[in-house]
């Protein structure tokens, strides 16, 4: 039987790292659904029409090394508010989720829209300040020229855009279990998620 884990949350809360670790621990396939929007955003940066780019997206488009930049992230958030873009990417995500081996999907609307019947739903969050500091450290390590204040502003702006968009706004599903990673080590956050999933599987 397919076992689906839905993990949602805002940028830099740790959901991607937790999702990868959970997938590895339980032998599940993993999809970072944000990469779909980043890939579309990347194409739009090069002049493509967002709806056409979403409809033409293929798995190879998710393998670009430069999809993780802050600039691409902003474009990704902007194209994600376009209903036609979201619609074009829904089938890709749902098809991935239903593979027989089971799957972990992380994003912003997995538990509420993409996989409302997921076996377990987690919402991973942290304070904007903590998330901005994490992202700032990450970008600085890659040599990016930015400031903590600029990154914090971008985090707050993105949260507002993602949580107030008319189509599939970011929010915790009613039955989602919230994991606040503000004061957790990544190891503790992963352990918490794995323990919750184990308890769900054995219920």
C-alpha positions in Angstrom: 0.0 0.0 0.0 1.3 3.5 -0.9 2.3 5.5 2.1 2.3 9.3 1.6 4.1 11.8 3.8 3.1 15.4 3.2 5.5 18.0 4.6 4.7 21.7 4.3 6.1 24.9 5.7 7.8 28.2 4.8 11.2 28.8 3.3 14.3 27.8 5.3 12.3 26.1 8.1 14.1 22.8 7.4 11.4 20.9 5.6 13.6 20.0 2.7 16.4 18.6 4.9 13.8 16.7 7.0 12.0 15.4 4.0 15.2 14.0 2.4 16.2 12.3 5.7 12.7 10.9 6.2 12.7 9.5 2.6 16.0 7.8 3.2 15.1 6.4 6.6 11.8 4.8 5.3 12.9 4.0 1.8 10.4 6.4 0.2 10.8 8.4 -3.0 11.2 12.2 -2.4 10.0 15.2 -4.3 10.9 18.8 -3.4 7.9 20.4 -5.1 9.4 23.8 -4.7 11.9 22.8 -7.4 9.0 22.6 -9.9 8.2 26.3 -9.2 11.9 27.2 -9.2 12.4 25.5 -12.5 9.5 27.5 -14.0 10.8 30.7 -12.4 14.2 30.0 -13.9 12.7 29.7 -17.3 10.7 32.9 -16.8 13.9 34.7 -15.8 15.1 33.8 -19.3 12.1 35.3 -20.9 9.7 32.3 -21.1 5.9 32.7 -20.5 5.2 31.2 -17.1 2.2 29.1 -18.1 3.9 27.7 -21.2 7.0 27.0 -19.1 4.9 25.1 -16.5 3.1 23.0 -19.2 6.4 22.1 -20.8 8.3 21.2 -17.6 10.1 17.9 -17.6 12.2 16.0 -14.9 15.5 17.2 -16.5 14.5 20.8 -15.8 14.8 20.0 -12.0 18.5 19.1 -12.3 19.9 22.6 -12.9 22.5 23.5 -10.3 21.4 27.1 -10.2 17.8 26.6 -9.1 18.7 27.3 -5.5 19.6 31.0 -5.8 17.7 33.7 -4.0 16.8 35.4 -7.3 15.2 32.2 -8.7 13.4 31.8 -5.3 11.7 35.1 -5.8 10.7 34.3 -9.3 9.4 30.9 -8.1 7.2 32.6 -5.5 5.8 35.0 -8.1 4.9 32.3 -10.7 3.4 30.2 -7.9 0.5 32.7 -7.5 -0.6 32.1 -11.1 -3.5 29.6 -11.0 -2.7 28.2 -14.5 0.9 27.5 -13.4 -0.2 25.7 -10.2 -2.8 23.7 -12.2 -0.2 22.6 -14.7 2.1 21.2 -12.0 -0.6 19.5 -9.8 -0.9 16.3 -12.0 2.9 15.9 -11.9 3.0 16.0 -8.1 -0.1 13.7 -7.6 1.3 11.1 -10.0 4.6 11.1 -8.1 2.8 10.7 -4.8 0.9 7.6 -5.8 3.9 5.4 -6.8 3.7 2.0 -5.2 6.9 2.4 -3.2 5.4 5.4 -1.3 6.6 9.0 -1.3 7.5 12.1 0.7 6.5 15.4 -0.8 7.5 18.7 0.6 6.1 22.1 -0.3 3.6 24.6 0.8 0.2 23.0 -0.2 0.9 19.3 -0.1 -1.3 18.4 2.8 -4.1 20.9 1.9 -4.3 20.6 -1.9 -1.9 18.1 -3.6 -2.3 15.1 -1.2 -5.2 15.9 1.1 -5.5 12.2 1.9 -1.8 11.8 2.9 -1.2 9.2 5.6 0.6 11.8 7.7 0.9 15.6 7.4 3.7 17.6 9.0 4.0 21.4 9.0 7.6 22.5 9.6 8.1 26.1 10.7 10.5 28.5 12.5 10.5 32.2 13.3 11.3 34.5 10.4 14.4 35.7 12.1 15.8 32.2 12.6 14.9 31.3 9.0 16.5 34.5 7.6 19.7 33.8 9.5 19.9 30.2 8.2 19.3 31.4 4.6 21.8 34.3 5.1 24.5 31.8 6.3 23.8 29.5 3.5 24.0 32.2 0.8 27.1 33.7 2.4 28.8 30.3 2.4 28.2 30.2 -1.4 29.8 33.6 -1.8 26.6 35.5 -2.4 26.8 39.3 -1.6 23.8 40.1 0.6 22.9 41.2 4.1 20.9 39.6 6.9 18.4 42.5 6.7 17.8 42.0 3.0 17.3 38.3 3.5 14.9 38.9 6.4 12.9 41.3 4.2 12.7 38.7 1.4 11.6 36.0 3.9 8.8 38.1 5.3 7.7 39.2 1.8 7.7 35.6 0.6 5.7 34.4 3.6 3.1 37.1 3.0 2.8 36.3 -0.7 2.7 32.5 -0.2 0.1 32.7 2.7 -2.2 35.2 1.1 -2.4 34.1 -2.5 -5.9 33.2 -3.7 -5.0 29.8 -5.0 -3.7 27.2 -2.5 -2.3 29.5 0.1 0.4 28.2 2.4 -1.1 27.0 5.7 -1.0 24.0 7.9 -3.7 21.4 7.2 -6.2 21.0 10.0 -4.7 17.6 11.0 -1.1 18.5 10.4 1.4 18.1 13.3 3.5 21.3 13.6 7.2 21.0 14.2 8.8 24.3 15.2 12.5 24.0 14.4 13.5 27.5 15.8 15.3 25.9 18.8 15.9 22.4 17.4 19.1 21.0 16.0 18.5 19.4 12.6 19.2 16.0 14.1 16.4 16.6 16.7 14.0 17.8 14.1 14.6 14.8 11.9 14.2 12.4 14.9 10.9 14.1 15.8 9.6 13.7 12.3 10.7 10.0 12.1 9.2 9.2 15.5 5.8 10.7 14.4 5.8 8.7 11.2 6.7 5.5 12.9 3.9 6.0 15.4 1.5 6.6 12.5 2.7 3.5 10.6 2.2 1.3 13.7 -1.2 2.8 14.6 
